Amino acid sequence: MNTVRPLTKGLLTVVAVVIAIWLIAPMFAVFPISFAADASFQFPPKEWSTRWYESFFTNPRWLQALGNSAAIALFAATLATVLGTLAALAINRSKSRLAGLAQTLMLTPMIVPAIIVGAGVYTFFLRTGLAGTMFGFVMVHVTLALPLVVIAVNASLSGYDRSLELAAASLGAGRLKTFFTVTVPLIAPGVAAGAVFAFVTSFDEVIVSQFMVSPSLQTLPMMMYTSVTRTTDPTIAAAASLILATVILAFLFYQFVVVPLSRRGRKSAG
């Protein structure tokens, strides 16, 4: 029995690694393509060059789109993390039957097709003058990212022990101090995961963004979409590599920086 369990765990680990590689391997093809010398998407490239990265970083339109995407993603991730964490705490601690309904409504943006969300957003924002504005982009991306934060924080709250809060209160800690010294360290992994998911969702969102862009406000995914539909410019491979690298760095930051810090916070809170 003791021998079967390690073998089963090892087999499951191998299967998980193989599936993960099979899912993500095609995406990494953009890295060598972005260093191709020819103006084509041939894989593997015959010759190597950094001309497409030079084209990206010397083109004001690409740089402006990158800056817009980064700014929108940062603002959207911050707002979605704060609002999603508060919403998850409220739902988790509420005894009302409406809490379940509220959670279902918050998950609606994940269920409804993005094209429907985009059409509705465009109709509403066009009348309110928010279409094509930075504020409008942030609000839409907060709506799309909020369910991810709620799910991540709820996962942390599922194993949360509220007796630690009662112990802190019995020692004289106020609600605010208890929240920041006990609650936050314990749910920090879920909050951080939600923030990472929110940032990535906003940074590479393209479907709803099609209804929000304007000549003066373009995001990087929309620039890539326009480039691939109108011309065959391998600069898009360099842009795709930068987006993929950003996503990878975000998850590595969460795994190797945030998770260890949250574990220390749990130990100090305990």
C-alpha positions in Angstrom: 0.0 0.0 0.0 2.8 2.4 0.9 4.6 1.5 -2.4 1.5 2.1 -4.5 0.9 5.6 -3.2 4.3 7.0 -4.2 3.9 5.4 -7.6 0.5 6.8 -8.1 1.7 10.3 -7.1 4.7 10.0 -9.4 2.5 8.9 -12.3 0.0 11.7 -11.7 2.9 14.2 -11.6 4.3 13.0 -14.9 0.8 13.1 -16.5 0.3 16.7 -15.2 3.7 17.8 -16.5 3.1 16.3 -19.9 -0.4 17.9 -20.2 1.0 21.3 -19.1 3.8 21.1 -21.7 1.3 20.1 -24.4 -0.8 23.1 -23.6 1.8 25.8 -23.3 4.5 24.6 -25.8 2.8 26.1 -28.9 2.8 29.5 -27.3 6.5 29.5 -26.9 7.0 29.3 -30.7 6.5 33.1 -30.9 9.9 33.6 -29.1 12.0 32.2 -32.0 9.7 33.7 -34.6 10.2 37.1 -33.1 14.0 36.8 -33.7 13.5 35.9 -37.4 15.5 37.9 -39.9 12.9 37.5 -42.7 9.6 39.2 -42.9 7.7 36.0 -42.4 6.3 33.7 -39.7 8.4 30.8 -40.6 9.3 28.4 -37.8 12.1 27.7 -37.1 13.7 30.9 -38.6 16.4 30.4 -41.2 18.3 33.5 -40.0 18.3 35.3 -36.7 17.9 39.1 -36.0 16.5 41.5 -33.5 15.1 43.8 -36.2 11.5 43.2 -35.1 12.2 44.2 -31.5 13.9 47.3 -32.8 10.9 48.0 -34.9 8.7 47.6 -31.9 10.7 49.9 -29.5 11.3 52.6 -32.2 7.6 52.8 -33.2 5.7 55.4 -31.1 2.4 53.7 -31.8 3.6 50.3 -30.4 5.1 52.0 -27.4 2.1 54.1 -26.7 -0.1 51.0 -26.9 2.2 49.1 -24.5 2.0 52.0 -22.0 -1.8 52.2 -22.3 -2.1 48.4 -21.6 0.3 48.6 -18.7 -1.5 51.6 -17.1 -5.0 50.1 -17.6 -3.9 46.7 -16.2 -2.3 48.2 -13.1 -5.3 50.4 -12.3 -7.8 47.7 -13.1 -5.9 45.0 -11.1 -5.7 47.4 -8.1 -9.4 48.3 -8.1 -10.5 44.7 -8.8 -8.3 43.3 -6.0 -9.6 45.8 -3.4 -13.3 45.4 -4.4 -13.1 41.7 -5.0 -11.5 41.1 -1.6 -14.1 43.1 0.2 -16.9 41.4 -1.7 -15.5 37.9 -1.0 -15.2 38.7 2.7 -18.8 40.1 2.8 -20.2 37.1 1.0 -18.2 34.6 3.2 -19.4 36.2 6.4 -22.9 37.0 5.5 -25.7 34.8 6.8 -28.2 36.2 4.4 -29.6 34.1 1.5 -28.8 37.0 -0.8 -25.1 36.3 -0.4 -25.3 33.4 -2.7 -27.2 35.5 -5.3 -24.7 38.3 -5.0 -21.8 35.8 -5.7 -23.6 34.4 -8.7 -24.2 37.9 -10.1 -20.5 38.7 -9.6 -19.5 35.7 -11.6 -21.8 36.7 -14.5 -19.0 38.3 -16.6 -17.3 34.9 -16.7 -20.4 33.2 -18.0 -21.8 35.6 -20.5 -20.0 35.6 -23.9 -17.5 38.4 -24.2 -19.0 39.6 -27.4 -22.3 40.2 -25.7 -20.6 42.0 -22.8 -18.7 44.2 -25.4 -21.9 45.1 -27.2 -23.7 46.1 -24.0 -20.7 48.0 -22.7 -20.4 49.9 -26.0 -24.1 50.9 -26.1 -24.0 52.1 -22.5 -20.6 53.8 -22.6 -21.4 55.5 -25.9 -24.3 57.3 -24.3 -22.3 58.3 -21.2 -19.3 59.4 -23.2 -16.9 56.9 -21.6 -16.2 54.9 -24.8 -12.6 55.4 -25.9 -11.5 56.8 -22.5 -8.9 55.5 -20.0 -11.6 55.6 -17.2 -14.0 53.5 -19.3 -11.3 51.0 -20.1 -10.4 50.6 -16.5 -14.1 50.2 -15.4 -14.7 47.5 -18.0 -11.6 45.6 -17.1 -12.4 45.8 -13.4 -15.8 44.2 -14.3 -14.1 41.4 -16.2 -11.4 40.8 -13.5 -13.6 41.0 -10.4 -14.9 37.5 -10.6 -11.4 36.1 -10.7 -10.5 37.9 -7.5 -13.7 36.8 -5.7 -13.0 33.2 -6.6 -9.3 33.3 -5.5 -10.1 35.0 -2.2 -13.0 32.7 -1.5 -10.6 29.8 -2.0 -8.4 31.2 0.8 -11.4 31.9 3.0 -12.6 28.3 2.7 -9.9 27.2 5.1 -9.9 30.3 7.2 -10.1 30.0 11.0 -12.0 32.9 12.5 -11.0 31.9 16.0 -7.7 33.7 15.3 -9.6 36.9 15.0 -11.5 36.3 18.2 -8.1 35.6 19.9 -6.7 38.9 18.6 -9.8 40.7 19.8 -9.6 39.2 23.2 -6.0 40.5 23.5 -7.2 44.0 22.9 -6.7 44.4 19.1 -9.3 46.5 17.3 -11.1 45.5 14.2 -8.8 47.4 11.9 -5.7 46.1 13.5 -7.1 42.5 13.5 -7.9 42.8 9.9 -4.4 43.9 8.8 -2.4 41.7 11.2 -4.5 38.5 11.2 -7.0 38.4 8.3 -4.8 39.9 5.6 -1.8 37.7 6.2 -4.0 34.6 6.2 -5.8 35.3 3.0 -2.8 37.0 1.3 -2.2 34.1 -1.2 -5.7 34.3 -2.5 -5.5 38.1 -2.7 -2.2 38.0 -4.5 -3.5 35.3 -6.9 -6.5 37.4 -7.7 -4.3 40.4 -8.3 -2.1 38.5 -10.7 -5.1 37.0 -12.6 -6.8 40.5 -12.7 -3.6 42.1 -14.2 -3.1 39.4 -16.8 -6.8 39.4 -17.8 -6.7 43.2 -18.3 -3.3 43.3 -20.0 -4.2 40.8 -22.8 -8.0 41.4 -23.1 -9.0 42.0 -26.8 -12.6 41.1 -27.4 -14.4 43.7 -25.2 -11.6 46.1 -26.0 -12.6 46.2 -29.6 -15.7 48.1 -28.5 -13.7 50.6 -26.4 -10.8 51.6 -28.5 -10.5 55.0 -30.2 -7.9 56.5 -32.6 -6.3 58.2 -29.6 -6.4 55.2 -27.2 -5.1 51.8 -28.4 -4.1 48.9 -26.3 -1.3 46.5 -27.2 -3.6 43.5 -27.9 -5.7 45.7 -30.2 -2.6 46.9 -32.0 -1.6 43.3 -32.5 -5.1 42.4 -33.7 -5.1 45.2 -36.2 -1.6 44.3 -37.4 -2.4 40.7 -38.0 -5.6 41.4 -39.9 -4.3 44.2 -42.1 -0.7 43.4 -42.8 1.9 40.6 -42.3 4.2 42.4 -40.0 6.4 40.1 -37.8 6.6 43.0 -35.3 3.5 41.3 -33.9 5.7 38.4 -32.9 7.9 40.7 -30.8 4.8 42.2 -29.2 3.4 38.7 -28.5 6.7 37.7 -26.9 6.6 40.7 -24.6 3.0 39.9 -23.5 3.9 36.3 -22.9 7.0 37.3 -21.0 4.9 39.7 -18.9 2.4 36.9 -18.0 5.2 34.5 -17.1 7.0 37.0 -14.9 3.7 37.8 -13.2 3.1 34.2 -12.2 6.7 33.7 -11.3 6.5 36.7 -9.0 3.5 35.2 -7.4 5.0 31.8 -7.0 8.5 32.7 -5.7 7.9 36.1 -4.0 4.3 36.4 -2.9 3.8 32.8 -1.7 6.9 32.7 0.5 6.0 36.1 2.0 2.5 35.0 2.7 3.7 31.9 4.5 5.9 34.1 6.8 2.8 36.3 7.4 0.8 33.2 8.4 3.4 32.1 10.8 3.6 35.6 12.4 -0.2 35.7 12.5 -0.4 32.3 14.1 
